[in-house]
């Protein structure tokens, strides 16, 4: 019986295992050092905030794995011997494989800051880091202040977590505005305001220089490039993540930023594949990054590689870009491509609308010449994924989007609707005469 071994029990590896089992009777083994059982990484923040217990983050009961004949090994892989098709484990010897899937995910970036390895300095990615956060920042009495370094999604999640326990937070962001490498100016400025309204000390244009230690080797303060020394008990390093591939450096597997793969998720070594955060696409897929640390793309890669391993060779086709996140109280969705001001394409124009009082806005990107939709960002308004996916595929014009915008709205019943105001602003800005159509359920659920 063919033996499939998967390194990593995150969403990518587990999805691959589930779909291989669905389509075959192959032997399946998952190896993970982080946790014995699969858990939802995106839910870790809610454990710290008291909204759920850790066991609630596990989508499957513990008996699921044995019932589905998926063997679990809780250990580190220290070496991949592809010539003999063996893996060397830290504690449990070696294991043979016929086909290997590398799905080891990411690790927090560290850029050589003095003091970055002190006690009380951590990222927020793994189960172990969540457990360490409980030790170092259980409450405001123990942790008098935290400093977060890096203005991305993990950073704002950590800030929200700490503020839920009333721990004062200073947030160091090297850019001139929060996440403005991704968000257009109007959106980024709105998030700046929102962060400060939550009593978070946001410091823009500020870099970490050094982390200072107390007599016990624990972080006691940070020094910034603006000359400030900020006393703190916790330093959160959230300046992005990088593929977790150090154990592969002498394996013969071709590496770049991640494990290099083709569109079939194959590495340069026969019978070895890589998926998820640690995989690096060698062939560009539209505007997508070569390494994508995104939950749903990891799931899609797991489904794709399972098809190939089960005899139906399948190329990875992620489709139109989409994502969602939460900035404290503001829900964010994006479909297609809306580039920040520094990365905006020469053919890209934007229509931006912001509510005069609420933290609600949208930005629609469209092609200057064809007027076709390129993408949309929404803050505080929920939109239907399937509608925008369809409009992007059909290359609908921005006028069409405005006319039928109500069809895309996915806010709960009795929520305030803003489409009329948005279209009115669009008409005024561009001299158009769009008359928004009433929501039509037939249009929503059919392609008519």
Phi, psi and omega per residue, in radians:
X1 nan 2.317 -3.123
X2 -1.160 2.342 -3.084
X3 -1.845 2.042 3.111
X4 -1.787 2.151 3.115
X5 -1.990 2.316 -3.123
X6 -2.078 2.184 3.067
X7 -1.680 1.955 -3.136
X8 2.007 2.227 -3.113
X9 -1.993 0.607 3.021
X10 -1.439 -2.913 -3.061
X11 -1.061 -0.621 -3.114
X12 -1.183 -0.946 -3.086
X13 -1.109 -0.738 -3.118
X14 -1.199 -0.685 3.085
X15 -1.088 -0.743 3.094
X16 -1.037 -0.798 -3.129
X17 -1.073 -0.799 -3.115
X18 -1.076 -0.734 -3.088
X19 -1.355 -0.529 3.015
X20 -1.127 -0.742 3.099
X21 -1.130 -0.654 -3.138
X22 -1.079 -0.581 -3.025
X23 -1.874 0.013 -3.058
X24 -2.776 3.013 3.041
X25 -1.910 0.370 -3.118
X26 -1.084 2.691 3.021
X27 -1.305 2.310 -3.081
X28 -2.215 2.266 3.067
X29 -2.269 2.285 3.055
X30 -1.940 2.275 3.102
X31 -1.983 2.259 3.105
X32 -2.594 2.377 3.069
X33 -1.637 -0.355 -3.026
X34 -1.275 -0.827 -3.082
X35 -2.628 2.701 3.138
X36 -1.238 -0.663 -3.080
X37 -2.127 2.672 3.088
X38 -1.086 2.402 3.040
X39 -2.402 2.838 -3.140
X40 -1.482 1.891 -3.074
X41 -1.103 -0.596 -3.110
X42 -1.179 -0.221 -3.120
X43 -1.658 -0.048 -3.074
X44 -0.989 -0.675 -3.086
X45 -1.073 -0.574 -3.068
X46 -1.338 -0.345 3.016
X47 -1.182 -0.850 3.139
X48 -1.106 -0.620 -3.101
X49 -1.394 -0.051 3.065
X50 1.472 0.188 -3.128
X51 -1.430 -0.358 3.114
X52 -2.749 2.888 3.031
X53 -1.652 2.823 -3.077
X54 -1.025 -0.688 -3.120
X55 -1.076 -0.391 3.103
X56 -1.268 -0.261 3.126
X57 -1.458 -0.097 -3.121
X58 -1.593 1.913 -3.055
X59 -1.147 -0.388 -3.072
X60 -2.114 2.523 3.047
X61 -1.156 2.726 -3.070
X62 -1.074 -0.477 3.140
X63 -1.316 -0.234 -3.075
X64 -0.986 -0.705 -2.989
X65 -1.223 -0.784 3.119
X66 -1.157 -0.737 -3.131
X67 -1.041 -0.640 -3.118
X68 -1.654 0.208 3.062
X69 0.961 0.821 3.033
X70 -1.996 1.929 -3.107
X71 -1.387 2.457 -3.134
X72 -2.046 2.322 3.044
X73 -2.148 2.172 -3.130
X74 -1.714 1.637 -3.058
X75 -2.928 2.908 3.055
X76 -1.592 2.464 2.915
X77 -1.591 2.135 -3.111
X78 -1.733 -0.405 -3.089
X79 -2.715 2.479 3.014
X80 -1.908 2.028 3.091
X81 -1.803 1.584 -3.031
X82 -1.304 -0.379 3.134
X83 -1.179 -0.687 3.137
X84 -1.781 0.009 -3.118
X85 0.940 0.931 3.101
X86 -2.236 2.602 2.964
X87 -1.969 2.374 3.057
X88 -1.705 2.228 -3.122
X89 -1.831 2.713 -3.109
X90 -1.126 -0.785 -3.011
X91 -2.035 -0.352 -2.936
X92 -2.094 0.592 2.995
X93 1.311 -2.329 -3.115
X94 -2.175 2.788 3.075
X95 -2.436 2.382 3.140
X96 -1.566 2.699 3.073
X97 -2.456 2.716 2.944
X98 -1.723 -0.735 3.014
X99 -2.311 2.467 -3.061
X100 -2.133 2.338 3.053
X101 -2.043 2.121 3.115
X102 -1.696 2.036 -3.091
X103 -2.428 0.974 -2.972
X104 -1.563 0.044 2.998
X105 1.202 -2.570 -3.001
X106 -2.160 3.005 2.983
X107 -2.455 2.658 -3.127
X108 -1.102 2.478 3.083
X109 -1.199 2.469 2.958
X110 -2.362 2.237 -2.977
X111 -1.899 0.500 3.073
X112 1.350 0.405 3.096
X113 -1.120 2.343 3.019
X114 -1.011 2.230 3.131
X115 1.588 0.072 -3.056
X116 -1.205 -0.273 -3.137
X117 -1.786 0.192 3.103
X118 -1.191 2.808 2.966
X119 -1.126 2.538 -3.134
X120 1.494 0.116 3.075
X121 -2.045 2.203 -3.065
X122 -2.754 2.915 2.969
X123 -1.721 -2.886 3.068
X124 -2.490 1.417 3.140
X125 -2.355 -0.771 -2.981
X126 -1.783 2.917 3.032
X127 -1.044 -0.686 -3.139
X128 -1.125 -0.631 3.119
X129 -1.216 -0.604 3.040
X130 -1.105 -0.766 3.130
X131 -1.111 -0.665 3.119
X132 -1.198 -0.595 3.104
X133 -1.097 -0.650 3.088
X134 -1.100 -0.573 3.134
X135 -1.304 -0.806 -3.013
X136 -1.499 -0.413 -3.089
X137 -2.424 1.069 -3.139
X138 -1.289 -0.473 -3.103
X139 -2.911 3.065 -3.097
X140 -1.279 -0.356 3.105
X141 -1.244 -0.653 -3.135
X142 -1.490 -0.726 -3.136
X143 -1.926 1.770 -3.042
X144 -1.336 -0.456 3.069
X145 -2.832 2.510 3.019
X146 -2.053 2.540 3.027
X147 -2.043 2.214 3.119
X148 -1.896 2.322 -3.085
X149 -1.998 1.987 3.099
X150 2.065 2.152 -2.998
X151 -1.752 0.974 3.084
X152 -1.976 -2.841 -3.077
X153 -1.216 -0.657 3.131
X154 -1.167 -0.661 3.131
X155 -1.074 -0.773 -3.108
X156 -1.268 -0.507 3.027
X157 -1.128 -0.786 3.135
X158 -1.111 -0.692 3.092
X159 -1.060 -0.778 3.127
X160 -1.112 -0.696 3.118
X161 -1.058 -0.860 -3.097
X162 -1.160 -0.688 3.128
X163 -1.173 -0.444 3.090
X164 -1.116 -0.370 3.067
X165 -1.871 0.283 3.067
X166 1.082 0.494 3.062
X167 -1.467 2.170 3.099
X168 -1.054 2.448 -3.066
X169 -2.271 2.296 2.920
X170 -1.913 2.298 -2.998
X171 -2.044 1.928 -3.125
X172 -1.637 2.094 -3.134
X173 -2.181 2.128 -3.060
X174 -1.269 -0.432 -3.122
X175 -1.339 2.928 -3.126
X176 -1.348 -0.222 3.117
X177 -2.729 2.635 -3.018
X178 -1.076 2.186 3.038
X179 0.938 0.575 -3.078
X180 -1.352 -0.026 2.955
X181 -1.322 -0.312 3.141
X182 -1.947 -0.780 -3.048
X183 -1.623 2.497 2.959
X184 -1.088 2.853 -2.983
X185 -0.987 -0.822 -3.072
X186 -1.049 -0.700 3.135
X187 -1.229 -0.782 -3.132
X188 -1.061 -0.747 3.125
X189 -1.110 -0.658 3.115
X190 -1.114 -0.696 3.119
X191 -1.205 -0.637 3.027
X192 -0.930 -0.871 -3.125
X193 -1.056 -0.755 -3.080
X194 -1.134 -0.718 3.110
X195 -1.053 -0.816 -3.098
X196 -1.198 -0.562 3.082
X197 -1.125 -0.370 3.093
X198 -1.621 0.347 3.035
X199 1.072 0.640 3.031
X200 -1.806 2.248 -3.105
X201 -1.367 1.514 -3.102
X202 -1.463 2.132 3.129
X203 -2.086 1.861 -3.129
X204 -1.493 2.863 -3.123
X205 0.914 0.690 -3.056
X206 -2.314 2.253 -3.137
X207 -1.994 2.605 3.000
X208 -1.329 2.346 3.074
X209 -1.857 -0.794 -3.035
X210 -2.764 2.598 3.006
X211 -1.909 2.182 -3.084
X212 -1.623 2.577 -3.090
X213 -1.894 2.620 2.979
X214 -1.545 -3.026 -3.070
X215 -1.167 -0.263 3.140
X216 -1.778 0.169 3.117
X217 1.339 0.425 3.135
X218 -1.951 2.584 3.139
X219 -1.029 2.330 3.105
X220 -2.172 -0.287 -3.128
X221 -2.966 2.817 3.000
X222 -2.121 2.637 3.063
X223 -1.968 2.312 -3.121
X224 -1.875 2.932 3.134
X225 -1.368 -0.029 3.025
X226 -1.612 0.050 3.094
X227 1.592 0.087 -3.127
X228 -1.555 2.537 2.956
X229 -2.003 2.090 -3.041
X230 -1.974 2.005 3.109
X231 -1.226 2.443 -3.108
X232 -2.813 2.832 3.076
X233 -1.875 -0.210 -3.099
X234 -2.493 2.396 3.026
X235 -2.135 2.072 3.097
X236 -1.732 2.037 3.118
X237 -1.650 1.838 -3.055
X238 -2.220 0.629 -3.123
X239 -1.522 0.999 3.083
X240 1.441 3.108 3.137
X241 -2.266 2.878 3.123
X242 -2.398 2.638 -3.113
X243 -0.983 2.456 -3.094
X244 -1.574 1.433 -2.983
X245 -2.292 0.251 -3.069
X246 -1.005 -0.593 -3.081
X247 -1.240 -0.122 -3.102
X248 -1.760 0.064 -2.977
X249 -1.049 -0.582 -3.132
X250 -1.939 0.445 -3.032
X251 -1.546 -0.288 -3.021
X252 1.564 -0.150 3.080
X253 -1.360 2.307 -3.078
X254 -1.227 2.228 -3.104
X255 -2.121 2.577 2.939
X256 -2.232 -2.075 2.936
X257 -1.197 -0.605 3.092
X258 -2.298 -2.810 3.056
X259 -1.408 2.063 -3.059
X260 -1.264 2.259 -3.133
X261 -2.340 2.760 3.020
X262 -1.612 -3.005 -3.073
X263 -1.168 -0.259 3.070
X264 -1.664 0.160 3.097
X265 1.150 0.426 3.100
X266 -1.596 2.481 3.020
X267 -1.531 -3.054 3.102
X268 -1.303 -0.178 3.130
X269 -1.784 2.206 3.131
X270 -0.967 2.462 3.069
X271 1.241 0.235 3.045
X272 -2.121 2.238 -3.097
X273 -2.155 2.845 3.034
X274 -2.485 2.462 -3.077
X275 -2.488 2.808 3.050
X276 1.437 -2.690 -3.032
X277 -1.046 -0.460 -3.051
X278 -1.557 -0.120 -3.102
X279 -1.540 2.440 3.111
X280 -2.090 2.055 3.136
X281 -1.242 2.205 3.090
X282 -1.383 -0.500 -3.122
X283 -1.857 2.172 -3.098
X284 -1.025 2.490 3.060
X285 -2.051 1.582 -3.096
X286 1.009 -2.323 3.134
X287 -1.592 0.086 -3.092
X288 -1.188 2.607 3.060
X289 -1.254 2.698 -3.129
X290 -1.198 -0.509 3.042
X291 -2.087 2.155 -3.121
X292 -2.132 1.942 3.102
X293 -1.585 1.212 -3.053
X294 -2.265 2.389 -3.047
X295 -1.012 -0.869 -2.983
X296 -1.266 -0.517 3.099
X297 -1.228 -0.594 3.046
X298 -1.070 -0.744 3.106
X299 -1.099 -0.762 -3.134
X300 -1.120 -0.681 3.097
X301 -1.118 -0.680 3.108
X302 -1.069 -0.755 3.107
X303 -1.129 -0.695 -3.093
X304 -1.164 -0.856 -3.084
X305 -1.165 -0.527 3.091
X306 -1.099 -0.694 3.101
X307 -1.053 -0.803 -3.121
X308 -1.112 -0.806 -3.101
X309 -1.141 -0.477 3.135
X310 -1.612 0.276 2.975
X311 1.761 -0.052 3.130
X312 -2.005 1.551 -3.029
X313 -1.081 2.163 -2.978
X314 -2.318 2.300 3.076
X315 -1.418 2.573 3.086
X316 -1.305 2.113 -3.119
X317 -2.321 1.572 -3.038
X318 -1.285 -0.216 3.130
X319 1.306 -2.766 -3.118
X320 -1.222 2.473 3.101
X321 -1.112 2.412 2.952
X322 -2.665 2.772 3.082
X323 -2.889 2.894 3.059
X324 -2.577 2.731 -3.139
X325 -2.799 -3.114 3.132
X326 -2.403 2.180 3.061
X327 -1.807 1.564 -3.075
X328 1.012 -1.849 -3.117
X329 -1.644 -0.042 -3.018
X330 -1.824 2.160 3.043
X331 -1.458 2.423 -3.086
X332 -2.171 2.347 3.027
X333 -2.319 2.579 3.058
X334 -2.472 2.392 3.093
X335 -2.309 2.340 -3.049
X336 1.278 -2.626 -3.041
X337 -2.159 2.109 2.983
X338 -2.210 1.823 -3.027
X339 -1.509 2.572 3.007
X340 -1.103 2.889 -3.020
X341 -1.031 -0.619 -3.110
X342 -1.278 -0.406 -3.101
X343 -1.960 0.183 -3.063
X344 -1.118 2.371 -3.134
X345 -1.289 2.721 -3.085
X346 -1.158 -0.407 -3.127
X347 -1.630 0.050 -2.961
X348 -1.749 2.233 3.005
X349 -2.058 2.756 -3.096
X350 -2.201 2.517 2.847
X351 -1.992 2.163 -3.088
X352 -2.111 2.324 3.044
X353 -2.281 2.352 3.073
X354 -2.303 2.409 3.092
X355 -1.123 2.440 -3.060
X356 -1.174 -0.364 -3.101
X357 -2.143 -0.745 -3.061
X358 -1.485 2.821 3.043
X359 -1.480 1.225 -3.104
X360 -2.380 2.270 3.102
X361 -2.797 2.862 2.987
X362 -2.406 2.681 2.965
X363 -2.316 2.196 3.111
X364 -1.907 2.172 3.068
X365 -1.729 2.409 3.140
X366 -2.551 2.815 -3.113
X367 -1.365 2.285 -3.076
X368 -1.015 -0.656 -3.036
X369 -1.596 -0.860 -3.075
X370 -1.456 -0.348 -3.082
X371 1.238 0.187 -3.111
X372 -1.360 2.573 3.103
X373 -1.077 2.306 3.024
X374 -1.865 -0.568 -3.136
X375 3.051 3.007 3.120
X376 -2.567 2.431 2.940
X377 -1.944 2.386 3.054
X378 -2.260 2.420 3.067
X379 -2.170 2.060 3.111
X380 1.440 0.064 3.064
X381 -2.287 2.176 3.119
X382 -1.528 2.369 -3.141
X383 -2.131 2.702 -3.126
X384 -1.439 2.146 3.134
X385 -1.006 -0.826 -3.032
X386 -1.110 -0.532 3.129
X387 -1.198 -0.866 -3.114
X388 -1.220 -0.585 3.064
X389 -1.069 -0.715 3.117
X390 -1.169 -0.796 -3.117
X391 -1.105 -0.653 3.100
X392 -1.169 -0.730 3.113
X393 -1.118 -0.711 -3.122
X394 -1.402 -0.062 -3.135
X395 0.951 0.884 3.134
X396 -1.231 2.663 3.130
X397 -1.370 2.813 3.093
X398 -1.136 -0.549 3.063
X399 -1.078 -0.719 3.108
X400 -1.084 -0.747 3.129
X401 -1.035 -0.793 3.141
X402 -1.130 -0.691 -3.091
X403 -1.144 -0.640 -3.059
X404 -1.965 0.397 -3.058
X405 -1.026 -0.579 -3.134
X406 -1.072 -0.562 3.121
X407 -1.074 -0.536 -3.068
X408 -1.466 -0.252 -3.074
X409 -1.163 2.307 -3.110
X410 -2.165 0.322 3.104
X411 -1.163 2.635 3.117
X412 -1.071 2.811 3.117
X413 -1.016 2.507 3.114
X414 1.349 -0.006 3.001
X415 -1.235 2.607 3.076
X416 -1.139 2.372 3.130
X417 -1.781 2.400 -3.036
X418 -2.030 0.077 -3.033
X419 -1.034 -0.697 -3.125
X420 -1.070 -0.750 3.115
X421 -1.154 -0.696 -3.132
X422 -1.108 -0.814 -3.115
X423 -1.174 -0.658 3.097
X424 -1.073 -0.739 3.103
X425 -1.138 -0.692 3.109
X426 -1.082 -0.803 3.134
X427 -1.058 -0.745 -3.129
X428 -1.152 -0.715 -3.066
X429 -1.242 -0.616 -3.023
X430 -1.995 0.103 3.133
X431 1.135 0.523 -3.121
X432 -1.605 3.048 3.127
X433 -2.386 0.881 -3.121
X434 -1.288 2.290 3.051
X435 -1.913 1.871 -3.047
X436 -1.098 2.352 3.112
X437 -1.400 2.612 3.038
X438 -1.188 2.673 3.124
X439 -1.056 2.351 -3.105
X440 -2.274 1.957 -3.045
X441 -1.159 -0.516 3.098
X442 -1.139 -0.731 3.122
X443 -1.129 -0.633 -3.071
X444 -1.139 -0.753 -2.996
X445 -1.781 0.115 3.015
X446 -2.292 2.970 3.116
X447 -1.589 0.098 -3.133
X448 -1.190 nan nan
